[in-house]
Amino acid sequence: MQNIIGIETSCDETGVALYNADRGLVGDLVYTQADHAAYGGVVPELASRDHVRKLPGMIRELLDRAEMTARDLDAVAYTAGPGLAGALLVGASTSVALAAALDVPAIAVHHMEGHLLSPLLEDPAPDFPFVALLVSGGHTMLVAVEGFGRYRLLGETLDDAAGEAFDKTARLLGLGYPGGPEVARLAETGDPDRFDFPRPMTNRPGLDFSFSGLKTHTRELVARVAPEDHADVAAGFEQAVAETLAIKCKRALKETRMQRLVIAGGVSANTRLRAELERRLSGRVYYPSLKLCTDNGAMIAHAGWYRRAEANRDGMIAVRPRWPIDSLAG
């Protein structure tokens, strides 16, 4: 099984990519939907329609750029969950139909496993075992990774994910969507030490996260400061999130006695978070490249290669909007 196409449609990015067992990543296209900005968050029906509209043309363009045809594909990998049910169904039905037409296997991939394994596409790649921080708009979790498919959940958010907290803070500050990059841009001109922000759940044992209290603190602060103070608010909020995540990561490494941390997901692109992790963990941190931090087909094609033994040809279309990562087996 040499050439695998990966198809990602779990939320508001349409991603397609080609992975070759010998050459690695051959091609990668991502379309980020813009219509959701007017609503301050992802509208599931709009996301599904955009995937339907963009996916076929992106597959053709990807193959053309690689100077390949569909007949060169040995398998089709797709995101089966977790994610938005309608969006997942678009990618799953397209993938299963394509696989059936080509008489090749279809491979269902866990979205967060795709993120978790994405730093293995880089050079140097981390060796197993490691602790993974998966941090995005929908997920914030720490996972002990003993090897492929051997995952143990160490802690997760009890309420808002870190990326969700960024989005909500962006709305409080009158910024656009997605909120993470907008808050980070504003924070570049702010003083992170001007206002006091809590570091939630860092003063108690455990590896779970909570960001709802930080969001409430930020809302109350925004209500009493002037607009010219918003850059300082953004910087203080961003620093609080970065330090909270870094403290828990260092604690997880200590508790598991592992030496390496992998960080993946959209929030892993945040430069303040990366700097804080490097400061506290002294170079033991591995990241995907910036283009692979957000949702993409490359991570799905790559994870599909790892999951190739589970490829199926039964033609069934099934998605799992909720799918615990520690339920996977290698």
Phi, psi and chi 1 to 4 in degrees:
 res  aa     phi    psi   chi1   chi2   chi3   chi4
   1 MET       -  100.3 -170.4  177.0  -69.1      -
   2 GLN   -98.0  -52.8  -71.0  -67.1  108.2      -
   3 ASN  -106.1  118.0  -64.6  -45.0      -      -
   4 ILE  -121.0  129.1  -61.5  177.5      -      -
   5 ILE   -95.6  136.0 -172.0  170.9      -      -
   6 GLY  -110.9  135.2      -      -      -      -
   7 ILE  -125.9  121.6  -64.8  175.7      -      -
   8 GLU  -118.5  120.6  156.2   62.3   22.1      -
   9 THR  -144.1   39.7   62.0      -      -      -
  10 SER   -76.5  -24.1   65.5      -      -      -
  11 CYS  -144.8 -112.0 -167.1      -      -      -
  12 ASP  -113.7   15.1   60.9  -22.4      -      -
  13 GLU  -115.2  133.8  -93.3   99.4   14.1      -
  14 THR  -100.7  116.3  -49.7      -      -      -
  15 GLY  -124.7  136.9      -      -      -      -
  16 VAL  -135.8  143.8  -65.3      -      -      -
  17 ALA  -155.8  157.9      -      -      -      -
  18 LEU  -116.0  129.7  -77.8  167.5      -      -
  19 TYR  -121.4  131.3 -179.0   81.7      -      -
  20 ASN  -113.4  135.0  178.4  -85.8      -      -
  21 ALA   -59.9  -29.3      -      -      -      -
  22 ASP   -97.2  -38.5  -64.2  -36.6      -      -
  23 ARG   -94.6  -13.7  -62.4  161.4   56.8 -162.4
  24 GLY    83.1 -143.4      -      -      -      -
  25 LEU   -74.2  120.7 -173.1   60.8      -      -
  26 VAL   -96.2  -37.4  175.9      -      -      -
  27 GLY  -159.9  154.6      -      -      -      -
  28 ASP  -155.7  124.6  178.6   28.7      -      -
  29 LEU  -128.1  137.4  -64.5  174.6      -      -
  30 VAL  -135.4  131.9  176.9      -      -      -
  31 TYR  -114.7  120.7  167.7   72.8      -      -
  32 THR  -100.0  122.0  -59.8      -      -      -
  33 GLN   -70.0  137.9  -59.1  170.8    5.7      -
  34 ALA  -106.8  -17.1      -      -      -      -
  35 ASP   -63.5  -23.2  -66.4  -15.2      -      -
  36 HIS   -72.4  -18.4  -53.4  -75.6      -      -
  37 ALA   -57.7  -35.0      -      -      -      -
  38 ALA   -66.6  -20.3      -      -      -      -
  39 TYR  -104.9   -4.3  -57.2   96.5      -      -
  40 GLY    74.7   13.4      -      -      -      -
  41 GLY   176.2  171.8      -      -      -      -
  42 VAL   -75.4  129.9  176.7      -      -      -
  43 VAL   -98.7  112.2 -179.3      -      -      -
  44 PRO   -55.1  -42.6  -28.8   36.8      -      -
  45 GLU   -65.4  -40.2 -180.0   61.9   24.9      -
  46 LEU   -64.8  -39.0  -67.8  179.7      -      -
  47 ALA   -61.6  -45.7      -      -      -      -
  48 SER   -61.9  -43.5  -59.5      -      -      -
  49 ARG   -63.4  -39.4  -69.2  179.2 -176.3  179.9
  50 ASP   -66.9  -37.7 -114.9    7.0      -      -
  51 HIS   -61.8  -43.7  -69.5  -46.8      -      -
  52 VAL   -59.9  -40.7  170.2      -      -      -
  53 ARG   -71.3  -37.9 -177.3  171.6   62.3   89.5
  54 LYS   -95.9  -31.0  -64.3  -66.1  -67.0 -174.4
  55 LEU   -60.5  -49.0 -171.2   55.1      -      -
  56 PRO   -58.7  -44.8  -24.8   35.5      -      -
  57 GLY   -64.9  -35.8      -      -      -      -
  58 MET   -67.4  -37.7  -70.0  177.8   66.8      -
  59 ILE   -62.8  -44.9  -66.7  172.7      -      -
  60 ARG   -61.9  -44.4  -72.4 -167.9  -64.5  -90.3
  61 GLU   -63.4  -41.1 -178.0 -179.7   -9.4      -
  62 LEU   -60.1  -47.0  178.2   71.8      -      -
  63 LEU   -65.5  -40.1  -68.6  170.1      -      -
  64 ASP   -61.5  -45.2  -72.5  -16.1      -      -
  65 ARG   -62.6  -34.2  -71.2 -170.8 -178.8 -172.5
  66 ALA   -84.8    0.3      -      -      -      -
  67 GLU    54.7   46.6  -62.2 -177.9  -19.0      -
  68 MET  -128.3  166.0  -66.0  169.7   57.8      -
  69 THR  -118.8  168.9   70.9      -      -      -
  70 ALA   -58.5  -29.0      -      -      -      -
  71 ARG   -68.0  -12.8  -69.4  -65.8  173.2 -172.6
  72 ASP   -83.5   -6.7  -66.1  -47.8      -      -
  73 LEU   -82.1  137.5  -61.4  176.0      -      -
  74 ASP  -102.2  -15.5  -61.0  -58.5      -      -
  75 ALA  -166.1  159.2      -      -      -      -
  76 VAL  -124.1  118.0 -178.6      -      -      -
  77 ALA  -103.8  142.6      -      -      -      -
  78 TYR  -146.3  154.2   64.9   94.3      -      -
  79 THR   -75.6  118.8  -57.2      -      -      -
  80 ALA  -100.1   -8.6      -      -      -      -
  81 GLY   155.3  172.3      -      -      -      -
  82 PRO   -73.9  167.1   27.3  -32.8      -      -
  83 GLY   160.1 -165.6      -      -      -      -
  84 LEU   -77.2  128.2  -57.7  175.3      -      -
  85 ALA   -56.5  -48.5      -      -      -      -
  86 GLY   -64.2  -42.4      -      -      -      -
  87 ALA   -64.9  -42.8      -      -      -      -
  88 LEU   -60.6  -39.8  -69.7  168.5      -      -
  89 LEU   -64.5  -32.8  -79.7  168.4      -      -
  90 VAL   -62.5  -50.2  174.8      -      -      -
  91 GLY   -67.0  -39.9      -      -      -      -
  92 ALA   -66.4  -45.8      -      -      -      -
  93 SER   -66.9  -39.9   57.8      -      -      -
  94 THR   -61.5  -44.4  -58.8      -      -      -
  95 SER   -68.1  -45.9  -60.0      -      -      -
  96 VAL   -65.3  -39.3  171.5      -      -      -
  97 ALA   -64.9  -43.8      -      -      -      -
  98 LEU   -62.6  -43.9  178.5   59.8      -      -
  99 ALA   -62.3  -41.0      -      -      -      -
 100 ALA   -65.7  -41.4      -      -      -      -
 101 ALA   -63.6  -33.9      -      -      -      -
 102 LEU   -92.1   -7.3  -62.1  172.3      -      -
 103 ASP    58.0   47.6 -168.0   27.7      -      -
 104 VAL  -126.4  163.6  -59.8      -      -      -
 105 PRO   -70.7  150.2  -15.9   29.5      -      -
 106 ALA  -105.6  139.2      -      -      -      -
 107 ILE  -123.4  116.2  -52.9  171.1      -      -
 108 ALA   -80.7  128.9      -      -      -      -
 109 VAL  -120.3  139.4  171.9      -      -      -
 110 HIS   -78.4  125.4 -168.9  -69.4      -      -
 111 HIS   -55.4  -45.6  177.9   78.3      -      -
 112 MET   -74.2  -27.4  -62.4  -48.8  -66.7      -
 113 GLU   -66.2  -35.7 -175.8  174.6   49.3      -
 114 GLY   -58.4  -47.1      -      -      -      -
 115 HIS   -61.6  -45.9  -84.2  -57.0      -      -
 116 LEU   -59.4  -38.4 -176.0  152.1      -      -
 117 LEU   -88.3   -9.5  -63.9  174.0      -      -
 118 SER   -60.8  -33.9   61.5      -      -      -
 119 PRO   -63.4  -16.2  -26.2   37.6      -      -
 120 LEU   -71.4  -11.4  -59.8 -179.9      -      -
 121 LEU   -78.7  -12.3  -75.0  164.4      -      -
 122 GLU   -92.7  168.7  -54.3  -62.2  -24.3      -
 123 ASP  -129.5  114.8 -174.5   18.4      -      -
 124 PRO   -79.9  151.1   30.5  -35.9      -      -
 125 ALA   -97.6  146.7      -      -      -      -
 126 PRO   -71.4  146.8   27.5  -35.0      -      -
 127 ASP   -88.0  151.3  -65.2  -37.4      -      -
 128 PHE   -72.0  148.5  -63.8  115.4      -      -
 129 PRO   -87.9  165.0   33.9  -35.4      -      -
 130 PHE  -157.3  164.0   53.0   76.6      -      -
 131 VAL   -93.9  135.4  170.2      -      -      -
 132 ALA  -113.0  129.6      -      -      -      -
 133 LEU  -100.9  113.2  171.3   65.7      -      -
 134 LEU  -105.1  112.8  -56.4  178.5      -      -
 135 VAL  -137.3  118.5   56.4      -      -      -
 136 SER  -152.7 -167.6   65.7      -      -      -
 137 GLY   -69.0  -26.4      -      -      -      -
 138 GLY  -112.8  -10.1      -      -      -      -
 139 HIS  -141.4  141.0  -56.5  -87.1      -      -
 140 THR  -141.5  112.4  -58.2      -      -      -
 141 MET  -152.3  153.6   62.7 -180.0   71.4      -
 142 LEU  -111.8  131.1  -76.9  163.2      -      -
 143 VAL  -130.1  131.4 -178.8      -      -      -
 144 ALA   -85.5  122.2      -      -      -      -
 145 VAL  -112.0  102.8 -178.8      -      -      -
 146 GLU   -80.6  -27.8  -62.0  -73.5   -8.6      -
 147 GLY   178.7 -178.0      -      -      -      -
 148 PHE   -60.5  125.2  168.8   65.7      -      -
 149 GLY    77.8    0.7      -      -      -      -
 150 ARG  -109.8   86.3  -62.9  163.1   56.5 -162.9
 151 TYR  -119.7  137.4  -48.8  134.1      -      -
 152 ARG  -129.7  120.3  177.2  166.2   52.7   91.9
 153 LEU   -71.5  123.2 -176.8   64.9      -      -
 154 LEU   -95.0  -36.5  -59.5  172.4      -      -
 155 GLY  -172.2  156.7      -      -      -      -
 156 GLU  -151.5  172.2   60.3 -173.7  -25.0      -
 157 THR   -74.6  142.2 -176.3      -      -      -
 158 LEU   -90.0   -8.7  -56.1  178.5      -      -
 159 ASP  -149.8 -109.8   39.6   60.3      -      -
 160 ASP   -70.0  141.9  -67.0   -9.6      -      -
 161 ALA   -75.4  161.8      -      -      -      -
 162 ALA   -61.1  -44.2      -      -      -      -
 163 GLY   -62.9  -36.4      -      -      -      -
 164 GLU   -64.5  -39.0 -175.1 -179.8    3.8      -
 165 ALA   -63.9  -38.2      -      -      -      -
 166 PHE   -61.8  -43.9  -90.7  101.6      -      -
 167 ASP   -61.9  -42.8  -70.1  -21.1      -      -
 168 LYS   -69.1  -37.2  -68.1  178.3  177.6  178.6
 169 THR   -65.7  -38.5  -64.3      -      -      -
 170 ALA   -59.9  -41.4      -      -      -      -
 171 ARG   -64.6  -40.1  -72.4 -158.8  -67.0  -87.6
 172 LEU   -60.8  -33.5  -69.4  172.1      -      -
 173 LEU   -92.0    4.2  -64.3  171.2      -      -
 174 GLY    73.4   27.0      -      -      -      -
 175 LEU   -98.1  173.9  -56.4  175.3      -      -
 176 GLY   -85.1 -176.1      -      -      -      -
 177 TYR  -119.1  141.3  175.2   87.4      -      -
 178 PRO   -70.8  147.9   25.7  -33.7      -      -
 179 GLY   -76.7  -28.6      -      -      -      -
 180 GLY   -56.1  -56.4      -      -      -      -
 181 PRO   -62.9  -33.8  -22.9   33.5      -      -
 182 GLU   -67.6  -44.6  -64.4  -68.8  -35.4      -
 183 VAL   -64.5  -41.3  170.7      -      -      -
 184 ALA   -62.5  -40.4      -      -      -      -
 185 ARG   -64.6  -44.4  -86.1 -168.7  -74.3  -89.3
 186 LEU   -65.2  -37.7 -179.3   60.3      -      -
 187 ALA   -65.5  -22.0      -      -      -      -
 188 GLU   -59.2  -28.5  -70.6  176.6   -0.5      -
 189 THR  -101.8    7.4   60.5      -      -      -
 190 GLY  -104.8  168.4      -      -      -      -
 191 ASP  -103.1  110.3  177.3    3.1      -      -
 192 PRO   -69.9  -12.7   25.9  -34.2      -      -
 193 ASP  -101.5   -1.4  -60.4  -42.1      -      -
 194 ARG   -67.3  -42.8 -178.6  179.4  172.9 -165.9
 195 PHE  -112.4  147.8  -61.0  113.0      -      -
 196 ASP   -84.4  131.0  -70.8  -31.5      -      -
 197 PHE  -125.9  143.1  -76.8   81.9      -      -
 198 PRO   -72.5  156.4   27.2  -34.0      -      -
 199 ARG  -110.7   89.6  -85.9   56.6  173.8  166.7
 200 PRO   -59.9  133.5  -20.6   31.4      -      -
 201 MET    62.2   19.2  -62.3 -176.5   69.5      -
 202 THR   -88.6  -12.7   56.6      -      -      -
 203 ASN   -98.2   16.6   59.4  -10.4      -      -
 204 ARG  -137.6  157.7   65.3  180.0   76.0  173.6
 205 PRO   -65.1  162.0  -17.6   30.2      -      -
 206 GLY   109.5  168.6      -      -      -      -
 207 LEU  -122.7   14.4  -64.9  170.4      -      -
 208 ASP   -80.5  162.3  -73.8  -30.9      -      -
 209 PHE  -121.6  157.7  -57.8   91.3      -      -
 210 SER  -151.3  126.9  171.7      -      -      -
 211 PHE  -120.1    1.2  -67.4  102.8      -      -
 212 SER   -68.0  -37.6   62.5      -      -      -
 213 GLY   -67.0  -37.3      -      -      -      -
 214 LEU   -64.8  -39.5  179.7   59.7      -      -
 215 LYS   -62.9  -43.4  176.4 -164.2   64.3 -179.6
 216 THR   -63.8  -42.9  -59.4      -      -      -
 217 HIS   -58.9  -42.6  177.4   90.2      -      -
 218 THR   -65.8  -41.6  -54.8      -      -      -
 219 ARG   -60.7  -43.5 -177.3  178.4   65.8 -119.0
 220 GLU   -67.2  -35.8  -67.2  173.1   -9.4      -
 221 LEU   -67.8  -45.2  178.2   60.4      -      -
 222 VAL   -60.0  -33.9  170.8      -      -      -
 223 ALA   -67.5  -20.6      -      -      -      -
 224 ARG  -115.2    3.0   66.9  173.4 -170.6  -93.2
 225 VAL  -111.8  164.8  -58.7      -      -      -
 226 ALA   -83.7  158.2      -      -      -      -
 227 PRO   -55.8  -32.4  -27.9   35.8      -      -
 228 GLU   -69.1   -9.5   53.4  -95.7   31.6      -
 229 ASP   -92.0   -3.1  -61.5  -42.1      -      -
 230 HIS   -64.2  -31.5  -77.2 -174.3      -      -
 231 ALA   -64.8  -38.6      -      -      -      -
 232 ASP   -67.7  -37.1  -65.1  -25.3      -      -
 233 VAL   -63.2  -46.8  173.2      -      -      -
 234 ALA   -60.3  -43.5      -      -      -      -
 235 ALA   -65.8  -41.4      -      -      -      -
 236 GLY   -66.3  -41.1      -      -      -      -
 237 PHE   -63.5  -48.2  167.5   83.2      -      -
 238 GLU   -60.4  -42.2 -174.9 -176.8   44.4      -
 239 GLN   -65.5  -37.7 -174.8   64.5   34.1      -
 240 ALA   -63.6  -42.8      -      -      -      -
 241 VAL   -64.7  -45.5  172.5      -      -      -
 242 ALA   -60.9  -45.9      -      -      -      -
 243 GLU   -67.4  -39.0  -70.7 -171.7   11.7      -
 244 THR   -61.2  -47.6  -61.8      -      -      -
 245 LEU   -63.8  -42.5  -67.1  170.6      -      -
 246 ALA   -66.2  -40.1      -      -      -      -
 247 ILE   -61.1  -44.8  -71.0  168.6      -      -
 248 LYS   -68.0  -36.1  -69.3  -60.5 -177.9   81.1
 249 CYS   -63.9  -44.9  -73.2      -      -      -
 250 LYS   -62.5  -39.0 -173.1  172.5 -177.0  178.0
 251 ARG   -65.2  -39.7 -174.2  179.1  -62.6  174.0
 252 ALA   -64.8  -40.9      -      -      -      -
 253 LEU   -62.8  -40.6  -71.0  172.7      -      -
 254 LYS   -65.6  -44.7 -178.4  178.0 -179.6 -179.6
 255 GLU   -68.9  -33.9  -68.6 -173.1   10.6      -
 256 THR   -90.4  -13.3   60.0      -      -      -
 257 ARG    62.2   27.5  -61.8 -176.0  179.5 -179.9
 258 MET   -91.0  159.3  -67.1 -177.2  179.3      -
 259 GLN  -106.2  -15.6  -60.5  -60.6  -46.8      -
 260 ARG  -123.7  144.1  -70.0  170.2  -70.5  -85.0
 261 LEU  -118.8  130.9  175.8   77.0      -      -
 262 VAL  -108.3  133.4  158.6      -      -      -
 263 ILE  -124.2  131.9  174.4  172.7      -      -
 264 ALA  -149.1  166.8      -      -      -      -
 265 GLY   105.0  164.8      -      -      -      -
 266 GLY   -55.5  -39.1      -      -      -      -
 267 VAL   -71.6  -17.0 -179.2      -      -      -
 268 SER   -65.3  -13.0   68.1      -      -      -
 269 ALA   -79.2  -11.2      -      -      -      -
 270 ASN   -66.0  121.5 -176.4  -84.8      -      -
 271 THR   -68.9  -33.8   54.7      -      -      -
 272 ARG   -67.3  -39.0 -164.1 -179.5  -62.8  -95.0
 273 LEU   -64.7  -44.0  172.4   57.9      -      -
 274 ARG   -61.3  -41.9  -68.9 -169.7  174.3 -153.8
 275 ALA   -64.5  -39.7      -      -      -      -
 276 GLU   -67.5  -40.3 -169.9   63.1   29.2      -
 277 LEU   -65.6  -42.5  -72.4  169.5      -      -
 278 GLU   -63.0  -39.6  -67.5  -70.3   -9.8      -
 279 ARG   -63.9  -41.4 -175.1  179.2   72.8   82.6
 280 ARG   -86.4  -25.4  -68.5  176.2 -178.2  -93.9
 281 LEU  -114.5    1.4  -59.1  179.1      -      -
 282 SER    52.5   54.6  -56.1      -      -      -
 283 GLY    79.8    9.8      -      -      -      -
 284 ARG   -93.3   24.5  -66.9 -179.4  -70.1  161.0
 285 VAL  -113.8  136.8 -170.8      -      -      -
 286 TYR  -123.0  136.4  -65.7   81.1      -      -
 287 TYR  -127.3  156.1  -43.5   90.1      -      -
 288 PRO   -76.2  161.2   27.4  -31.9      -      -
 289 SER   -60.8  159.8   58.2      -      -      -
 290 LEU   -57.7  -37.1  -70.5  177.3      -      -
 291 LYS   -70.2  -17.3   70.1  175.1 -176.2  177.0
 292 LEU  -100.7    5.6  -62.2 -177.8      -      -
 293 CYS   -73.9  -45.6  -71.7      -      -      -
 294 THR   -79.9  174.0   53.5      -      -      -
 295 ASP   -60.8  137.9  -64.8  -12.7      -      -
 296 ASN  -159.3  159.7   60.1   85.3      -      -
 297 GLY   -76.4  -22.6      -      -      -      -
 298 ALA   -61.4  -44.1      -      -      -      -
 299 MET   -67.1  -29.2   68.6 -178.0 -168.6      -
 300 ILE   -75.9  -41.7  -57.6  -55.5      -      -
 301 ALA   -62.7  -42.4      -      -      -      -
 302 HIS   -64.6  -48.2  177.2 -121.4      -      -
 303 ALA   -64.7  -33.4      -      -      -      -
 304 GLY   -61.3  -36.9      -      -      -      -
 305 TRP   -62.7  -41.4 -175.2   82.3      -      -
 306 TYR   -63.9  -34.5  -87.3   90.3      -      -
 307 ARG   -92.7   13.9  -70.6  -80.3  168.6 -168.0
 308 ARG   -60.8  -27.4   62.6 -164.5 -178.4  -80.3
 309 ALA   -67.2  -18.5      -      -      -      -
 310 GLU   -97.7    9.2  -60.2  175.8   12.0      -
 311 ALA   -59.0  145.2      -      -      -      -
 312 ASN  -128.6  161.9   65.5   76.0      -      -
 313 ARG  -130.7   20.6  -63.5  174.3 -178.5  -94.0
 314 ASP   -82.0   -7.4   61.2   12.3      -      -
 315 GLY    75.6    4.6      -      -      -      -
 316 MET   -79.3  139.1  -63.1  -63.8  -68.0      -
 317 ILE  -107.8  113.8  -60.5  171.6      -      -
 318 ALA  -139.8  134.9      -      -      -      -
 319 VAL  -126.4  159.3  -62.9      -      -      -
 320 ARG  -131.7   90.2  -60.9 -179.5   63.2  177.8
 321 PRO   -56.6  -30.8  -26.4   36.1      -      -
 322 ARG  -118.1  125.3  -64.1 -176.6 -179.1  -85.3
 323 TRP  -155.2   97.6 -170.1    0.5      -      -
 324 PRO   -61.7  132.7  -20.7   32.5      -      -
 325 ILE   -68.6  -27.4 -167.6  169.4      -      -
 326 ASP   -79.3    3.3   52.5   -5.4      -      -
 327 SER   -86.7   -7.4   68.2      -      -      -
 328 LEU   -77.9  151.9  -63.6  174.4      -      -
 329 ALA  -131.6  147.6      -      -      -      -
 330 GLY   -78.0      -      -      -      -      -
